[in-house]
Amino acid sequence: MSVPQRINDFVTSHKPKAICNKCIADGIGLTNAGAHPAQITGALATTNDFMQVRGQCVLCKDTKKVIARV
């Protein structure tokens, strides 16, 4: 399964809770927790199915940019 699909599935599995890029990377086992998830979540956020905002991550509880399936 591709990384974008794994990210989509991970975020969708936490619906409607929001998750940050670091926790997404950790959750699907990516070693590069920086750019790759951010690029993919940025693309997902351009669709009507996802919303990216500044808020609290359901997993780490930090306030930062998070994404959720709507």
N, C-alpha and C positions, 0 to 999 in steps of 0.2 A: 504494500500500500504506500502511496506517495506521502511525502511530508505534508503538503497542503491538505490532503484528505484526512490524515491523522489529526492535524490541528483542527480542522472543521469538526470532526467527530468528537474530539476532546471538549471543545467549547460547547458543542451541541449537547453533550452528555451532562453538562452542568446547567443547562437552561432552567430558569431564566437568570441564574447567577452570573456575575461578571468575573473574569479572570485576567490577570496580567500576563504579559509575554514571558516573563521569567518562569512563572508557575506553569504556563503552557509547555515551555521547553522542558522543564523538569518532569512534568507529567507524562510526556511522550518519550522521554529519554534522549533529547537532543543534547549534544555536547556543546554546540555553539548556541548559547542562550541569548545572544544579542540580536544580530541583524536578521537572521532567517525568520524567526517568528514575527518580528515587527513588519517585515515585508509582506508576509502572508496575511496577518491580521489586518494590515492596512488595506490590502486588496479585498478581503472579506467585508470590511466596513463600507465599501462602496456599493454593496448590494443592499437590498431591502430586508434581508434575512438577519443581518448583524448590526449591532450598534456599538460604536467605540466612543467612550467618554472618559473623563477623569472621574475616578470613583474608587471605592474600596474593593480590593481583590478578595473574593470569598475564601481563598486558600491561605494566603500569607497575611491578610488583613492590612496590608500597606495601601495607602492612598496614592494612586498613580493612574496612568492610562490603562484602561481595562476594556475588554470586549465581551459582549454577551450575544447569545442568539435570541432574537425577539420573536 
